[in-house]
């Protein structure tokens, strides 16, 4: 369905959200998306052989990115919906700290300058 409807991703959104919720039941996490994407592209490359061109790769990469753009937030929401309030607080703090920690030098300095 995704391949057939990729030009109308908004029509596929409910199906992709439902798929993300099901993936949450199997403990899939956001970190799995890059690995699955690489496996998908490698499989297609092997299957298409000489038909795997830079344009085909770019097209499939764009499709995968659209899928992830819908499923990843839906997956996070599915996990949040299952959490207790204490767990939601912990998760939000950990996620937000992760954002700050990526550039601690800048954020840390900015924090102390205020």
C-alpha positions as a Markdown table, in Angstrom:
| # | Residue | x | y | z |
|---|---|---|---|---|
| 1 | Unk | 0.0 | 0.0 | 0.0 |
| 2 | Unk | 2.8 | 2.4 | 0.8 |
| 3 | Unk | 4.4 | 2.1 | -2.6 |
| 4 | Unk | 1.1 | 2.4 | -4.4 |
| 5 | Unk | 0.1 | 5.5 | -2.4 |
| 6 | Unk | 3.4 | 7.3 | -1.9 |
| 7 | Unk | 2.2 | 10.3 | -3.8 |
| 8 | Unk | -0.6 | 10.7 | -1.4 |
| 9 | Unk | 1.2 | 10.1 | 1.9 |
| 10 | Unk | -1.6 | 11.8 | 3.8 |
| 11 | Unk | -4.0 | 9.0 | 2.8 |
| 12 | Unk | -1.5 | 6.5 | 4.1 |
| 13 | Unk | -1.0 | 8.3 | 7.4 |
| 14 | Unk | -3.7 | 6.4 | 9.4 |
| 15 | Unk | -2.3 | 3.0 | 8.2 |
| 16 | Unk | 1.3 | 4.0 | 9.1 |
| 17 | Unk | 0.2 | 5.3 | 12.5 |
| 18 | Unk | -1.6 | 2.0 | 13.2 |
| 19 | Unk | 1.5 | 0.2 | 12.0 |
| 20 | Unk | 3.6 | 2.2 | 14.4 |
| 21 | Unk | 1.3 | 1.4 | 17.3 |
| 22 | Unk | 1.7 | -2.3 | 16.5 |
| 23 | Unk | 5.4 | -1.9 | 16.3 |
| 24 | Unk | 5.3 | -0.4 | 19.9 |
| 25 | Unk | 3.8 | -3.6 | 21.1 |
| 26 | Unk | 6.9 | -5.5 | 19.8 |
| 27 | Unk | 9.2 | -3.0 | 21.6 |
| 28 | Unk | 10.4 | -1.4 | 18.4 |
| 29 | Unk | 12.3 | 1.9 | 19.2 |
| 30 | Unk | 13.2 | 4.9 | 17.1 |
| 31 | Unk | 16.8 | 3.7 | 16.9 |
| 32 | Unk | 15.6 | 0.7 | 14.8 |
| 33 | Unk | 14.4 | 2.9 | 11.9 |
| 34 | Unk | 17.9 | 3.6 | 10.4 |
| 35 | Unk | 18.9 | -0.1 | 10.6 |
| 36 | Unk | 15.7 | -1.2 | 8.9 |
| 37 | Unk | 16.1 | 1.6 | 6.3 |
| 38 | Unk | 19.6 | 0.4 | 5.5 |
| 39 | Unk | 18.4 | -3.2 | 5.3 |
| 40 | Unk | 15.5 | -2.2 | 3.0 |
| 41 | Unk | 17.9 | -0.3 | 0.6 |
| 42 | Unk | 20.4 | -3.1 | 0.6 |
| 43 | Unk | 17.8 | -5.7 | -0.2 |
| 44 | Unk | 16.4 | -3.6 | -3.0 |
| 45 | Unk | 19.9 | -3.0 | -4.3 |
| 46 | Unk | 20.7 | -6.7 | -4.4 |
| 47 | Unk | 17.3 | -7.5 | -5.9 |
| 48 | Unk | 17.5 | -4.9 | -8.7 |
| 49 | Unk | 21.1 | -5.4 | -9.5 |
| 50 | Unk | 22.0 | -3.2 | -12.5 |
| 51 | Unk | 18.5 | -1.6 | -12.2 |
| 52 | Unk | 19.7 | 0.0 | -8.9 |
| 53 | Unk | 20.6 | 3.5 | -10.1 |
| 54 | Unk | 21.3 | 6.7 | -8.1 |
| 55 | Unk | 17.8 | 7.9 | -9.1 |
| 56 | Unk | 16.2 | 4.6 | -7.9 |
| 57 | Unk | 18.1 | 4.9 | -4.6 |
| 58 | Unk | 17.1 | 8.5 | -4.2 |
| 59 | Unk | 13.4 | 7.6 | -4.8 |
| 60 | Unk | 13.4 | 4.7 | -2.3 |
| 61 | Unk | 15.3 | 6.8 | 0.3 |
| 62 | Unk | 12.6 | 9.5 | -0.1 |
| 63 | Unk | 9.9 | 6.9 | 0.4 |
| 64 | Unk | 11.6 | 5.5 | 3.5 |
| 65 | Unk | 12.0 | 9.0 | 4.9 |
| 66 | Unk | 8.3 | 9.8 | 4.4 |
| 67 | Unk | 7.4 | 6.5 | 6.2 |
| 68 | Unk | 9.7 | 7.3 | 9.1 |
| 69 | Unk | 8.4 | 10.9 | 9.3 |
| 70 | Unk | 5.0 | 9.5 | 10.0 |
| 71 | Unk | 5.8 | 6.4 | 12.0 |
| 72 | Unk | 8.5 | 7.7 | 14.4 |
| 73 | Unk | 6.3 | 10.3 | 16.1 |
| 74 | Unk | 3.4 | 7.8 | 16.2 |
| 75 | Unk | 5.7 | 5.2 | 17.8 |
| 76 | Unk | 6.8 | 7.7 | 20.5 |
| 77 | Unk | 3.2 | 8.6 | 21.1 |
| 78 | Unk | 2.2 | 5.0 | 21.4 |
| 79 | Unk | 4.8 | 4.5 | 24.1 |
| 80 | Unk | 3.8 | 7.7 | 25.9 |
| 81 | Unk | 0.2 | 6.6 | 25.9 |
| 82 | Unk | 1.2 | 3.4 | 27.8 |
| 83 | Unk | 3.3 | 5.1 | 30.4 |
| 84 | Unk | 2.4 | 6.2 | 33.9 |
| 85 | Unk | 2.7 | 9.9 | 34.8 |
| 86 | Unk | 6.0 | 9.3 | 36.6 |
| 87 | Unk | 7.4 | 7.4 | 33.6 |
| 88 | Unk | 6.2 | 10.1 | 31.2 |
| 89 | Unk | 8.0 | 12.7 | 33.3 |
| 90 | Unk | 11.2 | 10.6 | 33.4 |
| 91 | Unk | 11.0 | 10.0 | 29.6 |
| 92 | Unk | 10.5 | 13.7 | 28.9 |
| 93 | Unk | 13.4 | 14.7 | 31.1 |
| 94 | Unk | 15.7 | 12.1 | 29.5 |
| 95 | Unk | 14.7 | 13.1 | 26.0 |
| 96 | Unk | 15.1 | 16.8 | 26.6 |
| 97 | Unk | 18.4 | 16.3 | 28.3 |
| 98 | Unk | 19.5 | 14.2 | 25.4 |
| 99 | Unk | 18.9 | 17.2 | 23.1 |
| 100 | Unk | 20.9 | 19.5 | 25.4 |
| 101 | Unk | 23.7 | 17.0 | 25.9 |
| 102 | Unk | 24.3 | 16.8 | 22.1 |
| 103 | Unk | 25.8 | 20.3 | 22.3 |
| 104 | Unk | 26.5 | 20.6 | 26.0 |
| 105 | Unk | 29.2 | 23.2 | 25.4 |
| 106 | Unk | 26.9 | 25.6 | 23.8 |
| 107 | Unk | 23.8 | 24.9 | 25.9 |
| 108 | Unk | 25.8 | 24.7 | 29.1 |
| 109 | Unk | 27.5 | 28.1 | 28.5 |
| 110 | Unk | 24.2 | 29.6 | 27.5 |
| 111 | Unk | 22.5 | 28.3 | 30.6 |
| 112 | Unk | 25.1 | 29.8 | 32.9 |
| 113 | Unk | 25.2 | 33.1 | 31.1 |
| 114 | Unk | 21.5 | 33.8 | 31.8 |
